[in-house]
Amino acid sequence: MLPWYGVVNNRLIRDPANVALTQKLSALANSAPNSDQRAQLAKPGYDQLKAWLMMARPDKADGAFYAQTMKVVQPTRIGISTGLWQSLSPDLWAFYISELPKQPQWKITPNTQLVSQSRQVLLQQIGHRNAESTLYENMLKSVRRNFADVSLEDMTSGTDARRLFTTEEVVPGMFTRQAWEGGIQQAIEKAASSRRDEIDWVLSDSRKAVSSDLSPEALKARLTQRYFTDFAGSWLSFLNSLRLNPANNIADVTDQLTLMSDVRQSPLIALMNTLAWQGQTGQQSEGLSDSLIKSAKDLVGGKDKPVIDQSASGPQGPLDETFGPLLQLLGKNTSSNVMSADNSLSLQTYLTRITRVRLRLQQVASASDPQEMMQTLAQTVFQGKSVDLTDTQQYGSLISASLGEEWSGFGNTMFVQPLTQAWETVLQPSAASLNDKWSRSVAANWHTAFDARFPFAASKSDASLPMLAEFVRKDSGRIDRFLTTELSGVLHKEGSQWVPDKVNSQGLSFNPAFLRAINQLSQLSDILFTDGSQGISFELQARPASQVVETQLTIDGQKLHYFNQMADWQSFRWPGETYKPGTMLTWTSTSAGARLFGDYSGTWGFIRWLEQGKRQQLDRSQWMMSFTAPDGRILQWVLRSQLGKGPLTLLDLRGFTLPDQIFSVDSAATAQALMDNSGNSDIDGSE
C-alpha cells in the first residue's frame, strides 16, 4: 500500500510543497540587500528554510512544525476548494514528514546553491544590528512588567531620605539586581539558546563554520554587555540627579549632619548599602580550580611576579568598571582594580568626621553668644589654623574626586555639599565681620591718604610716596600684614599674585574688584621695591628729532643732555636723591633758542611728565616716549625698564580705588545664618 501511496504523495503533496518553498526562498535570495522587502521576507524565511531542509533530512523531521509552516506557504491549491484544502492538507503534510524517517526514499535533493544563498541572507539578517536591538528590546519588555521602578524611598527604606536629598527620577525596575537574577539572566540564556538552535543545522552544516560574531556565545556576551551598560547608565543618571536640600542656618545644617551620621537612621548609609548590593549584580567568584591553577603559575614563574597583582582573586562582575570606586569606598571591592581608589578613604571615616563637625556646630549653637563663637571658629580658618570643619571638607572632596568623573554629581551631593553648606553657614557672618575690619583698619586709611590725589586722580595735590610704601611694601606693608594675619588660610600668594585657596575658600565669594586691586598693588610693590629700598631704576636714551639742536632733561637732579650725538643709555632712579625733587625739560630748535617744555616740581614730577607723553611699547622692556612741543616738533626718548613697566606702572594708578569689601556677602543669607538659635540649644547631641 505505502509504495503506491508514496508515488501519489510525492506527486500531490511533496513536489508541490517543494516548488512552493523553493519559490519563497528564491524570492528571499533575490531580494535587494538592506531593503525592506528582504527584511519582511526574512521573518518567515527561517521557518521556510527549516521546513525545506526537513524534506531532505529525515532525521530532523517535525510533523507539527512542517504542517504549521506549510499552511502559510501553500494556503490554497488549484482545483480544490479553499475550505477543503485547509481542512485536509495539515494532516497530509504532517503524515508525509512524520513518515519520512521510515521512508527515506521520499526525501528531496534541494538546490545546494539556493540553500547556501538562503543561509547567507538569513545569517546577515540575524547579525544585523536592528535585529539584535529588537531582540534586546523584546527581552526587556518580557520582564519589565514583573519589576517595579525603584525610587529614592525604596532605596532608603526605614529612613527619611527627603530630609536630606531630593530627586524626581527613578531607576527602571528592569535594571536592578532582582530583575537580573529573576528574569533578565534567563532571558539572555534563552536568546542564546534560540540562536544555537537556529544555527545548529538550519543555517549551518558541519562543513562550514558560522562566523564567530553570530555564535550563541557572542550573542550572549553582547546582550549581557549591553544590559549592564544600560544598567550602569540608569543608576548613574538617577544618582547624579540627587540634590541636597538647602540649609540656611546653623540649626538646619546641624540637623542634616546629625541625620546623615546616625548609624540607625542615616539615609546616606541606607543608600550606600543599596548601591553596594546592586553594584555587585552579576558578580562571579573565582572557582577553587582557577585559584589553584593561578597559585601554581605564581610558584612556577615566581621570578616574574609583579610588585602589585592587578588580577587579584575575588569576585568579578560586569559592573566593576562603573561601581568599582564606590565598592572600594565601602570595602566591598578588595580584588579587582586594586589601583582604582585610595585605600585610606572610607565611608566610615567620613561619617566619623561628619560627627565631629556636627558636635562642633552644636557647641556653637548652644553657646551663650553663638555669633561670637561662630566668628572665632571661622577666624581659625581665615588665619590658616586647621579645624575639623575644613579637614572634613577636604576629605569629602577627596572622596568625591576618587569616585571619578562619572560619579561627579553624586559625589558632590553626598560628600562635598553637606560640608560646603556647613562652611557657608559659619563663613557668611564671619565674612561680613572681616569686611568691616578691613574697611576700618585698611581701606578707610587708604581713602584718607590717597583719594583725590595724584596719581590716583588728576589733581595738583600729590599723594605721599612714603605713605604709599607704608601700604604696599611686601611683608611689612599694611595690606600684606592684614592679608597674612587675617586671611592666610583662605588666600595665599603664587609668585606675586594673591590666589584664593581652592578648598578652604569654598563657600566664600571673593570680591573680584578686591582681588584685582591687591594684585595690582602687589605688582607695584615688586617694581617699587625691586632691590629692597624704595625706588625704581630705569634707563633713558634720547632720540634725534627734526630741526631740534638739543634737549636737556633733568629728573630729581639727574641730567640727560642730548645734542644729536651718538645716543647712549643713561641710568636713572626715581625718586632721586635730592632736596629739590622735580622734572624739567628744555629744548632748542634751529630757529629759536632754548625753551622750556615743562617744569614739574615735587616727588611726582617725573610721573607727571611721563603722563604728558604718548607711549608705544617696542618690546617687553622698552617704550618709545613721544612729547609734542608747542611748535609741533616731536621730542622722543626710549625708556627701558628693569622690571615690568618700570615707572610707567604708576600711571596705571589713575582711577584706582581700594575696595571696602573683601567678600561679596549676601546680607539676607548672613541675617538668616545668624538667626537666634536659643530654641535649638537642646539639639540632640547623641551620635
C-alpha positions as CSV (number, residue, x, y, z in Angstrom):
1,M,0.0,0.0,0.0
2,L,2.7,2.5,1.0
3,P,4.7,2.2,-2.2
4,W,1.6,3.2,-4.2
5,Y,0.8,5.9,-1.6
6,G,4.3,7.2,-1.8
7,V,4.1,7.7,-5.5
8,V,0.8,9.6,-5.2
9,N,2.1,11.5,-2.1
10,N,5.2,12.6,-3.9
11,R,3.2,13.9,-6.9
12,L,0.4,15.6,-5.0
13,I,1.9,16.7,-1.6
14,R,5.8,16.6,-1.6
15,D,6.5,18.0,-5.0
16,P,4.1,21.0,-4.8
17,A,5.4,21.8,-1.4
18,N,9.0,21.6,-2.7
19,V,8.1,24.0,-5.5
20,A,6.3,26.4,-3.2
21,L,9.2,26.5,-0.7
22,T,11.7,26.9,-3.5
23,Q,9.8,29.9,-4.8
24,K,9.6,31.5,-1.4
25,L,13.3,31.1,-0.8
26,S,14.3,32.2,-4.3
27,A,12.3,35.4,-3.7
28,L,14.3,35.9,-0.4
29,A,17.7,35.2,-2.0
30,N,16.9,37.5,-5.0
31,S,15.7,40.5,-2.9
32,A,17.7,43.6,-2.7
33,P,20.3,43.8,0.1
34,N,19.3,46.0,3.1
35,S,15.8,46.5,1.6
36,D,12.5,46.5,3.5
37,Q,11.4,43.6,1.2
38,R,14.3,41.4,2.4
39,A,13.6,42.3,6.0
40,Q,10.0,41.2,5.6
41,L,10.8,38.0,3.7
42,A,13.5,37.1,6.2
43,K,11.0,36.9,9.1
44,P,9.2,33.7,7.8
45,G,12.3,32.8,5.7
46,Y,13.9,30.8,8.5
47,D,10.9,28.6,9.1
48,Q,10.6,28.1,5.3
49,L,14.2,27.0,5.0
50,K,13.9,24.8,8.0
51,A,10.8,23.1,6.5
52,W,12.5,22.7,3.1
53,L,15.6,21.1,4.7
54,M,13.4,18.7,6.7
55,M,12.3,17.3,3.4
56,A,15.9,16.4,2.7
57,R,16.9,15.5,6.3
58,P,14.5,12.7,7.6
59,D,16.4,12.8,10.9
60,K,15.2,16.4,11.5
61,A,11.5,15.7,10.7
62,D,8.9,17.5,12.8
63,G,5.4,17.0,11.6
64,A,3.6,19.7,13.6
65,F,6.2,22.3,12.7
66,Y,6.2,21.4,9.0
67,A,2.4,21.5,8.8
68,Q,2.2,24.8,10.5
69,T,4.8,26.3,8.2
70,M,3.2,24.9,5.0
71,K,-0.2,26.4,6.0
72,V,1.3,29.8,5.4
73,V,3.4,28.8,2.4
74,Q,0.6,27.0,0.5
75,P,-2.7,28.2,1.8
76,T,-4.6,27.2,-1.3
77,R,-4.5,24.6,-4.0
78,I,-5.7,24.9,-7.6
79,G,-8.6,22.6,-8.3
80,I,-9.6,22.2,-4.7
81,S,-11.8,24.4,-2.7
82,T,-10.0,26.5,-0.1
83,G,-12.0,25.1,2.8
84,L,-11.5,21.5,1.8
85,W,-7.8,22.1,1.2
86,Q,-7.2,23.8,4.5
87,S,-9.1,21.0,6.3
88,L,-7.2,18.1,4.7
89,S,-3.7,19.5,3.9
90,P,-2.3,19.8,7.5
91,D,-2.8,16.1,8.2
92,L,-1.3,15.2,4.8
93,W,1.7,17.3,5.3
94,A,2.2,16.1,8.9
95,F,1.8,12.4,7.8
96,Y,4.3,12.9,5.0
97,I,7.0,14.4,7.1
98,S,6.4,12.1,10.0
99,E,6.8,9.0,7.8
100,L,9.9,10.4,6.1
101,P,12.4,8.8,8.6
102,K,10.8,5.4,7.8
103,Q,10.6,6.2,4.1
104,P,13.9,7.9,3.3
105,Q,13.2,7.5,-0.5
106,W,10.5,10.2,-0.1
107,K,13.2,12.8,0.6
108,I,14.1,15.5,-1.8
109,T,17.5,16.8,-3.0
110,P,17.5,20.6,-2.5
111,N,19.3,23.0,-4.7
112,T,22.5,23.5,-2.9
113,Q,23.1,26.9,-4.3
114,L,19.7,28.1,-3.1
115,V,20.4,26.6,0.3
116,S,23.7,28.5,0.5
117,Q,22.2,31.8,-0.6
118,S,19.2,31.5,1.8
119,R,21.5,30.7,4.7
120,Q,23.7,33.7,3.8
121,V,20.8,36.1,3.7
122,L,19.3,34.9,6.9
123,L,22.6,35.0,8.7
124,Q,23.1,38.6,7.6
125,Q,19.7,39.4,8.9
126,I,20.3,37.7,12.2
127,G,23.6,39.6,12.6
128,H,22.0,42.9,11.6
129,R,22.1,45.4,14.5
130,N,18.5,46.3,14.1
131,A,17.5,42.7,14.5
132,E,19.7,42.3,17.6
133,S,18.3,45.6,19.0
134,T,14.8,44.3,18.5
135,L,15.7,41.1,20.3
136,Y,17.2,43.1,23.2
137,E,14.1,45.4,23.4
138,N,11.7,42.4,23.3
139,M,13.8,40.7,26.1
140,L,13.4,43.8,28.3
141,K,9.7,44.1,27.6
142,S,9.2,40.5,28.6
143,V,10.4,41.2,32.2
144,R,9.5,44.9,32.6
145,R,6.0,44.3,33.9
146,N,7.3,42.0,36.6
147,F,9.6,44.5,38.3
148,A,8.5,47.9,39.7
149,D,10.6,51.0,39.3
150,V,12.9,51.8,42.2
151,S,12.6,55.3,43.9
152,L,14.7,57.0,46.4
153,E,12.4,55.9,49.2
154,D,12.7,52.3,48.1
155,M,16.5,52.5,48.3
156,T,16.5,54.1,51.7
157,S,13.7,52.1,53.3
158,G,13.3,52.8,57.0
159,T,14.8,56.3,56.8
160,D,13.6,59.8,56.0
161,A,15.6,60.5,52.9
162,R,13.6,63.5,51.8
163,R,15.0,65.4,54.8
164,L,18.4,65.3,53.1
165,F,18.1,64.6,49.4
166,T,15.5,65.0,46.6
167,T,15.1,63.8,43.1
168,E,12.2,63.2,40.7
169,E,13.9,60.3,38.9
170,V,13.6,56.6,39.4
171,V,15.6,53.6,38.4
172,P,13.6,51.4,35.9
173,G,12.8,48.1,37.6
174,M,14.3,46.0,34.8
175,F,17.8,47.5,35.7
176,T,18.0,46.0,39.2
177,R,19.7,43.0,40.7
178,Q,16.3,41.5,41.3
179,A,15.4,41.8,37.6
180,W,18.8,40.3,36.6
181,E,18.5,37.3,38.9
182,G,14.8,36.9,38.4
183,G,14.4,37.2,34.6
184,I,17.0,39.0,32.5
185,Q,19.7,36.4,33.0
186,Q,17.4,33.6,32.0
187,A,16.1,35.7,29.0
188,I,19.6,36.2,27.7
189,E,20.3,32.4,28.1
190,K,17.1,31.7,26.2
191,A,18.0,34.1,23.4
192,A,21.4,32.5,23.2
193,S,19.9,29.0,23.2
194,S,17.5,30.0,20.4
195,R,20.4,31.3,18.4
196,R,22.2,28.0,19.0
197,D,19.1,26.1,17.7
198,E,18.9,28.3,14.7
199,I,22.5,27.9,13.7
200,D,22.9,24.2,14.7
201,W,21.6,22.7,11.4
202,V,19.3,25.1,9.6
203,L,21.8,27.9,9.0
204,S,25.0,25.9,9.0
205,D,26.4,22.5,8.4
206,S,29.4,20.6,9.7
207,R,31.4,21.5,6.6
208,K,31.3,25.3,7.1
209,A,31.5,27.1,10.5
210,V,29.4,30.1,11.2
211,S,31.1,33.5,11.8
212,S,32.2,33.9,15.5
213,D,30.2,37.2,15.6
214,L,27.0,35.2,15.1
215,S,27.7,32.5,17.6
216,P,25.4,32.0,20.5
217,E,28.3,32.8,22.9
218,A,29.0,36.1,21.1
219,L,25.2,37.0,21.2
220,K,25.1,36.2,24.9
221,A,28.2,38.3,25.6
222,R,26.8,41.3,23.6
223,L,23.4,41.2,25.2
224,T,24.9,40.9,28.6
225,Q,27.3,43.8,28.0
226,R,24.5,46.0,26.6
227,Y,22.3,45.2,29.5
228,F,24.9,46.1,32.1
229,T,25.9,49.2,30.2
230,D,22.2,50.3,30.4
231,F,22.1,49.1,34.0
232,A,25.0,51.3,35.0
233,G,23.7,54.2,33.0
234,S,20.3,54.1,34.6
235,W,21.8,54.1,38.1
236,L,24.3,56.8,37.3
237,S,21.6,59.0,35.8
238,F,19.5,58.6,39.0
239,L,22.3,59.1,41.4
240,N,23.7,62.1,39.7
241,S,20.2,63.7,39.8
242,L,20.2,63.7,43.6
243,R,20.2,67.2,45.1
244,L,20.9,68.2,48.7
245,N,18.2,70.1,50.5
246,P,19.3,73.7,51.2
247,A,20.1,74.6,54.8
248,N,20.1,78.3,55.6
249,N,21.2,78.4,59.2
250,I,23.3,76.6,61.7
251,A,20.4,74.7,63.2
252,D,19.3,73.3,59.8
253,V,22.9,72.3,59.0
254,T,23.3,70.6,62.3
255,D,20.0,68.6,61.9
256,Q,21.2,67.5,58.4
257,L,24.6,66.3,59.7
258,T,23.0,64.6,62.7
259,L,20.7,62.6,60.4
260,M,23.5,61.8,57.9
261,S,25.8,60.3,60.5
262,D,23.2,58.4,62.6
263,V,24.1,54.8,62.2
264,R,20.5,53.6,62.6
265,Q,18.6,56.3,60.7
266,S,21.0,57.7,58.1
267,P,19.6,57.8,54.6
268,L,23.1,58.0,53.3
269,I,24.1,54.7,54.9
270,A,20.9,53.1,53.7
271,L,21.5,54.3,50.2
272,M,25.1,53.2,50.1
273,N,24.1,49.7,51.3
274,T,21.6,49.5,48.5
275,L,24.3,50.6,46.0
276,A,26.8,48.1,47.3
277,W,24.2,45.3,46.8
278,Q,23.1,46.5,43.4
279,G,26.7,47.2,42.3
280,Q,27.6,43.5,42.8
281,T,25.0,42.3,40.3
282,G,26.3,39.6,38.1
283,Q,29.5,39.0,40.1
284,Q,31.1,35.6,39.9
285,S,33.6,34.3,42.5
286,E,36.8,32.8,41.2
287,G,36.5,29.0,41.3
288,L,38.7,26.8,43.5
289,S,40.3,25.2,40.5
290,D,41.1,28.6,39.0
291,S,42.6,29.8,42.3
292,L,44.8,26.6,42.5
293,I,46.0,27.0,38.9
294,K,46.8,30.7,39.5
295,S,48.8,29.8,42.6
296,A,50.7,27.1,40.7
297,K,51.6,29.6,38.0
298,D,52.8,32.1,40.6
299,L,55.1,29.4,42.1
300,V,56.5,28.4,38.8
301,G,57.0,31.9,37.5
302,G,57.9,33.5,40.8
303,K,60.8,35.5,39.5
304,D,58.4,37.4,37.2
305,K,55.8,38.1,39.8
306,P,54.7,41.7,39.7
307,V,55.0,44.0,42.7
308,I,51.3,44.8,42.5
309,D,49.0,41.9,41.4
310,Q,46.4,43.6,39.1
311,S,44.5,40.4,38.7
312,A,43.9,39.6,42.3
313,S,41.5,36.8,43.1
314,G,38.0,37.6,44.2
315,P,34.5,38.3,42.9
316,Q,34.5,39.7,39.3
317,G,31.5,41.5,37.9
318,P,30.3,43.3,34.8
319,L,29.6,46.4,36.9
320,D,33.1,46.6,38.4
321,E,34.2,49.3,36.0
322,T,31.4,51.6,37.0
323,F,30.7,50.7,40.6
324,G,34.3,49.7,41.4
325,P,35.3,53.0,43.0
326,L,32.1,53.1,45.1
327,L,32.5,49.5,46.2
328,Q,36.2,50.2,47.1
329,L,35.0,53.1,49.3
330,L,32.6,50.7,51.1
331,G,35.3,48.0,51.4
332,K,33.3,45.7,49.1
333,N,35.8,45.5,46.3
334,T,39.1,44.2,47.5
335,S,40.0,42.3,44.4
336,S,39.6,44.0,41.1
337,N,41.4,47.1,40.0
338,V,43.4,47.4,43.2
339,M,44.8,50.7,42.0
340,S,41.5,52.3,41.4
341,A,41.0,54.1,44.7
342,D,42.8,55.3,47.8
343,N,42.5,52.5,50.4
344,S,42.7,55.2,53.1
345,L,39.3,56.6,52.1
346,S,36.3,55.0,53.6
347,L,32.6,55.9,54.2
348,Q,33.1,55.1,57.9
349,T,35.9,57.6,58.3
350,Y,33.9,60.2,56.5
351,L,30.9,59.7,58.8
352,T,33.1,59.9,61.9
353,R,34.4,63.2,60.7
354,I,30.9,64.4,60.0
355,T,30.1,63.6,63.6
356,R,33.0,65.7,64.8
357,V,31.8,68.7,62.7
358,R,28.3,68.2,64.0
359,L,29.4,68.3,67.6
360,R,31.4,71.4,66.9
361,L,28.5,73.2,65.4
362,Q,26.2,72.1,68.2
363,Q,28.7,73.8,70.6
364,V,28.3,76.9,68.6
365,A,24.5,76.8,68.5
366,S,24.4,76.1,72.3
367,A,26.9,78.8,73.3
368,S,25.7,81.9,75.2
369,D,26.9,84.0,72.3
370,P,26.6,81.8,69.1
371,Q,27.7,84.7,66.8
372,E,30.9,85.3,68.7
373,M,31.8,81.6,68.8
374,M,30.9,81.2,65.2
375,Q,33.3,84.0,64.2
376,T,36.0,82.5,66.4
377,L,35.6,79.2,64.6
378,A,35.8,80.9,61.2
379,Q,38.7,83.1,62.2
380,T,40.9,80.0,62.9
381,V,40.4,79.0,59.2
382,F,40.9,82.6,57.9
383,Q,44.2,82.6,59.7
384,G,45.3,79.2,58.4
385,K,44.7,77.2,61.5
386,S,43.2,73.8,60.8
387,V,39.9,72.8,62.3
388,D,37.6,69.8,62.0
389,L,35.3,71.5,59.5
390,T,38.0,72.2,56.9
391,D,39.7,68.9,57.4
392,T,36.4,67.1,56.8
393,Q,35.6,69.3,53.8
394,Q,38.9,68.3,52.2
395,Y,38.3,64.7,53.0
396,G,34.9,64.8,51.4
397,S,36.3,66.5,48.3
398,L,38.9,63.8,48.1
399,I,36.3,61.0,48.3
400,S,34.2,62.7,45.6
401,A,37.3,63.0,43.3
402,S,38.2,59.4,43.9
403,L,34.8,58.2,42.6
404,G,35.7,59.6,39.1
405,E,34.0,61.9,36.6
406,E,31.1,59.5,36.0
407,W,30.0,60.0,39.7
408,S,30.8,63.7,39.9
409,G,27.1,64.8,40.6
410,F,26.5,62.1,43.2
411,G,29.9,62.6,44.8
412,N,29.4,66.3,45.0
413,T,25.9,66.0,46.6
414,M,26.9,63.3,49.1
415,F,30.4,64.3,50.2
416,V,31.0,67.9,49.2
417,Q,27.8,69.9,49.5
418,P,26.9,68.9,53.1
419,L,30.2,70.4,54.4
420,T,30.1,73.3,52.0
421,Q,26.7,74.3,53.4
422,A,28.0,74.0,56.9
423,W,31.1,76.0,55.9
424,E,28.9,78.7,54.3
425,T,26.8,78.9,57.4
426,V,29.8,79.6,59.5
427,L,31.6,81.9,57.0
428,Q,28.7,84.2,55.9
429,P,28.6,86.2,59.2
430,S,32.3,86.0,59.6
431,A,33.0,87.2,56.1
432,A,30.8,90.3,56.8
433,S,32.7,90.9,60.1
434,L,36.0,90.6,58.3
435,N,34.8,93.1,55.6
436,D,34.1,95.6,58.4
437,K,37.6,95.0,59.9
438,W,39.3,95.5,56.6
439,S,37.3,98.6,55.9
440,R,38.1,100.2,59.3
441,S,41.8,99.3,59.6
442,V,43.0,99.5,55.9
443,A,40.5,100.8,53.4
444,A,39.4,103.9,55.3
445,N,43.0,105.0,55.9
446,W,43.8,104.4,52.3
447,H,40.9,106.6,51.2
448,T,42.0,109.3,53.6
449,A,45.6,109.2,52.3
450,F,45.1,108.9,48.5
451,D,41.6,109.8,47.3
452,A,41.6,112.8,45.0
453,R,45.4,112.9,45.0
454,F,47.9,112.4,42.1
455,P,48.5,109.8,40.6
456,F,45.1,108.4,41.6
457,A,43.3,111.4,40.3
458,A,44.1,114.4,38.0
459,S,44.9,116.7,40.9
460,K,47.5,119.2,41.8
461,S,47.8,117.6,45.2
462,D,50.3,114.8,45.4
463,A,49.9,111.5,47.3
464,S,52.6,110.8,49.9
465,L,55.1,108.3,48.4
466,P,56.3,107.1,51.8
467,M,52.7,106.6,52.8
468,L,52.1,104.6,49.6
469,A,55.1,102.5,50.5
470,E,53.7,102.0,54.0
471,F,50.7,100.4,52.5
472,V,52.1,98.3,49.6
473,R,55.5,97.2,50.9
474,K,56.0,93.4,50.8
475,D,55.5,91.6,54.1
476,S,55.7,94.7,56.3
477,G,53.1,96.8,54.5
478,R,49.7,97.4,56.0
479,I,48.0,95.4,53.2
480,D,50.3,92.4,53.3
481,R,50.2,92.4,57.1
482,F,46.4,92.3,57.1
483,L,46.2,89.6,54.4
484,T,48.8,87.3,56.0
485,T,47.5,87.8,59.5
486,E,43.7,87.6,58.8
487,L,43.4,85.7,55.6
488,S,46.4,83.3,55.3
489,G,44.1,80.3,55.5
490,V,41.9,81.2,52.5
491,L,44.3,83.4,50.5
492,H,47.9,82.8,49.5
493,K,50.5,84.1,47.1
494,E,51.6,82.3,44.0
495,G,54.5,84.4,42.8
496,S,53.3,88.0,43.1
497,Q,49.6,87.1,42.7
498,W,47.2,86.6,45.6
499,V,45.1,83.5,44.9
500,P,42.1,82.1,46.9
501,D,42.6,78.7,48.4
502,K,40.6,76.2,46.4
503,V,39.4,74.1,49.4
504,N,39.2,76.5,52.4
505,S,37.7,79.3,50.3
506,Q,34.7,77.2,49.2
507,G,31.6,78.9,50.2
508,L,33.3,82.3,50.1
509,S,32.8,84.7,47.3
510,F,35.8,87.0,47.0
511,N,35.0,90.4,45.7
512,P,36.6,90.4,42.2
513,A,37.5,94.1,42.5
514,F,39.3,93.4,45.7
515,L,41.5,90.6,44.1
516,R,42.3,92.8,41.2
517,A,43.2,95.7,43.4
518,I,45.5,93.8,45.8
519,N,47.2,92.1,42.8
520,Q,47.8,95.4,41.1
521,L,49.4,96.8,44.3
522,S,51.4,93.6,44.6
523,Q,52.9,94.1,41.2
524,L,53.6,97.8,42.0
525,S,55.4,96.7,45.2
526,D,57.6,94.4,43.1
527,I,58.6,97.3,40.9
528,L,58.8,99.9,43.6
529,F,61.0,97.8,45.9
530,T,63.0,95.7,43.5
531,D,66.2,96.0,45.4
532,G,64.6,96.2,48.8
533,S,64.8,100.0,49.1
534,Q,62.1,102.3,47.8
535,G,62.7,103.5,44.3
536,I,62.6,102.5,40.6
537,S,65.7,102.2,38.4
538,F,65.4,102.6,34.7
539,E,67.3,103.9,31.6
540,L,66.6,106.6,29.0
541,Q,68.0,107.1,25.6
542,A,67.3,110.3,23.7
543,R,66.3,110.1,20.0
544,P,67.2,112.7,17.3
545,A,64.4,115.0,16.2
546,S,64.0,117.0,13.1
547,Q,65.2,120.7,13.5
548,V,65.9,120.2,17.2
549,V,69.5,121.0,18.2
550,E,69.5,119.8,21.7
551,T,67.3,118.7,24.6
552,Q,68.1,118.8,28.3
553,L,66.1,116.6,30.7
554,T,66.5,116.8,34.5
555,I,64.9,114.2,36.8
556,D,65.5,114.8,40.5
557,G,68.9,116.4,39.8
558,Q,69.9,113.6,37.3
559,K,70.5,115.2,33.9
560,L,70.4,113.8,30.3
561,H,71.9,116.3,27.8
562,Y,71.4,115.4,24.2
563,F,72.7,117.4,21.2
564,N,72.3,115.0,18.3
565,Q,75.4,113.0,19.2
566,M,75.5,109.2,19.2
567,A,72.9,108.3,21.7
568,D,73.8,106.3,24.8
569,W,71.7,104.7,27.5
570,Q,71.8,106.7,30.8
571,S,70.6,105.2,34.1
572,F,68.2,107.0,36.4
573,R,66.5,106.3,39.7
574,W,63.2,107.7,40.8
575,P,62.8,109.3,43.2
576,G,66.3,110.6,43.1
577,E,68.5,111.7,46.0
578,T,67.9,115.4,46.0
579,Y,66.4,118.1,48.2
580,K,64.7,119.6,45.2
581,P,62.7,116.9,43.6
582,G,61.1,117.6,40.2
583,T,61.5,117.1,36.5
584,M,62.3,119.8,33.9
585,L,62.6,119.6,30.1
586,T,64.1,122.2,27.8
587,W,64.7,122.0,24.0
588,T,66.5,124.1,21.5
589,S,65.4,124.2,17.8
590,T,67.3,125.6,14.7
591,S,65.0,128.6,14.6
592,A,65.0,129.6,18.3
593,G,66.9,129.4,21.5
594,A,66.3,127.2,24.5
595,R,62.7,126.9,25.5
596,L,61.0,125.3,28.5
597,F,58.8,122.4,27.7
598,G,57.7,121.9,31.3
599,D,58.8,122.2,34.9
600,Y,57.1,119.6,37.2
601,S,58.0,120.1,40.8
602,G,57.8,117.6,43.6
603,T,58.5,113.9,44.0
604,W,55.8,113.0,41.5
605,G,57.2,115.5,38.9
606,F,58.7,112.8,36.8
607,I,55.5,110.8,36.7
608,R,53.5,113.9,35.8
609,W,56.0,114.5,32.9
610,L,55.5,110.8,31.7
611,E,51.8,111.4,31.8
612,Q,52.2,114.2,29.2
613,G,53.7,111.9,26.6
614,K,52.5,109.2,24.3
615,R,54.0,105.8,24.8
616,Q,54.5,103.0,22.3
617,Q,55.8,99.6,23.5
618,L,58.7,98.4,21.5
619,D,59.3,95.1,23.3
620,R,58.9,93.6,26.7
621,S,61.1,96.1,28.4
622,Q,61.2,99.2,26.1
623,W,58.8,102.0,25.3
624,M,59.1,104.9,23.0
625,M,58.0,108.1,24.8
626,S,56.9,110.9,22.5
627,F,56.2,114.5,23.5
628,T,54.8,117.2,21.2
629,A,56.4,120.6,21.8
630,P,54.4,123.8,21.4
631,D,55.9,124.4,18.0
632,G,54.7,120.9,16.8
633,R,58.1,119.2,16.9
634,I,58.2,115.7,18.4
635,L,60.7,115.0,21.2
636,Q,61.4,111.4,21.9
637,W,63.1,109.1,24.4
638,V,63.3,105.4,24.7
639,L,62.6,104.2,28.3
640,R,64.0,100.8,29.3
641,S,62.7,99.2,32.5
642,Q,64.4,96.7,34.7
643,L,61.1,95.0,35.8
644,G,57.7,95.1,34.2
645,K,56.7,98.6,33.0
646,G,59.0,100.3,35.4
647,P,57.9,103.9,36.3
648,L,55.0,103.6,33.8
649,T,53.3,101.3,36.2
650,L,52.4,104.3,38.4
651,L,50.4,105.8,35.5
652,D,48.1,102.7,35.9
653,L,47.0,104.0,39.3
654,R,44.8,106.7,37.7
655,G,41.3,105.9,38.8
656,F,42.4,103.2,41.2
657,T,40.5,102.8,44.4
658,L,40.8,100.2,47.1
659,P,37.5,98.3,47.6
660,D,35.9,98.4,51.0
661,Q,34.8,94.7,50.8
662,I,36.9,91.6,50.6
663,F,34.0,89.3,50.2
664,S,30.7,89.6,48.3
665,V,28.2,89.0,51.1
666,D,24.5,88.2,50.8
667,S,23.1,90.3,53.6
668,A,19.9,88.2,53.7
669,A,21.8,85.0,54.0
670,T,24.0,86.5,56.7
671,A,21.0,87.5,58.7
672,Q,19.4,84.1,58.3
673,A,22.7,82.3,59.4
674,L,22.7,84.5,62.5
675,M,19.1,83.6,63.5
676,D,18.6,83.2,67.2
677,N,19.4,79.6,68.0
678,S,18.2,79.7,71.5
679,G,15.3,77.5,70.6
680,N,17.8,74.9,69.2
681,S,20.2,74.9,72.2
682,D,18.9,71.5,73.2
683,I,19.6,69.8,69.9
684,D,20.1,66.1,70.3
685,G,23.8,65.5,70.8
686,S,23.7,61.8,70.5
687,E,25.8,60.1,67.8
